[in-house]
Amino acid sequence: MTKFLFILPLLLCASGASAQHQPGQDACARDVTRFCRPVMNNGDGAVLACLKQNRTKLSKGCEKVLTDHGQ
């Protein structure tokens, strides 16, 4: 879980978001823990791919963060 706190901001920055999106980090933390725990140590791309694969199960907040950042 702690590692994810660093992963999502990197994902958002890579997709063109500013580093000031703390709410995005908070919005997806639970979803990453719930759906993507097995790939958390495989890098940012793996976590993002996992979130996309589980898109229909994501919380509304996390879904919005992904959509707002072109994912």
C-alpha positions in Angstrom: 0.0 0.0 0.0 2.8 2.4 0.9 4.4 1.9 -2.5 1.2 2.8 -4.3 1.2 6.2 -2.6 4.1 6.9 -4.8 2.9 5.1 -7.9 -0.4 6.9 -8.7 1.2 10.4 -8.7 3.8 9.1 -11.1 1.1 7.6 -13.3 -0.8 10.9 -13.3 2.3 12.9 -14.1 3.1 10.5 -16.9 -0.4 11.1 -18.3 0.1 14.9 -18.2 -1.4 15.7 -14.8 0.2 18.0 -12.3 1.7 16.6 -9.1 -1.0 18.5 -7.1 -3.6 15.8 -7.6 -3.6 14.4 -4.1 -7.4 13.6 -4.4 -6.6 11.3 -7.3 -4.2 9.4 -5.2 -6.7 9.1 -2.4 -9.5 8.2 -4.9 -7.7 5.1 -6.3 -5.7 3.8 -3.3 -8.5 1.5 -2.1 -9.2 0.2 -5.7 -5.5 -0.6 -6.2 -5.4 -2.4 -2.9 -8.6 -4.3 -3.7 -8.0 -5.2 -7.4 -4.3 -4.7 -8.1 -2.4 -5.9 -5.1 -0.7 -8.8 -7.0 0.9 -6.3 -9.5 1.8 -3.5 -7.2 5.4 -4.4 -7.3 5.5 -4.8 -11.1 5.7 -1.1 -11.8 3.4 1.8 -12.6 2.4 0.5 -16.0 1.2 -2.8 -14.5 -0.9 -0.9 -11.9 -2.4 1.3 -14.5 -3.2 -1.7 -16.8 -4.8 -3.5 -13.8 -7.0 -0.5 -13.0 -8.0 -0.3 -16.7 -8.8 -4.1 -16.7 -11.0 -3.6 -13.6 -12.6 -0.4 -14.8 -16.2 -1.6 -14.4 -15.4 -2.4 -10.7 -13.6 0.8 -9.8 -15.1 3.4 -7.4 -16.6 6.4 -9.1 -13.8 8.6 -7.8 -11.1 6.5 -9.2 -12.9 6.1 -12.5 -13.2 9.9 -12.7 -9.5 10.3 -12.0 -8.6 7.9 -14.8 -11.0 9.5 -17.2 -9.9 13.1 -16.3 -6.3 12.0 -17.1 -7.0 10.4 -20.5 -6.8 6.8 -19.3 
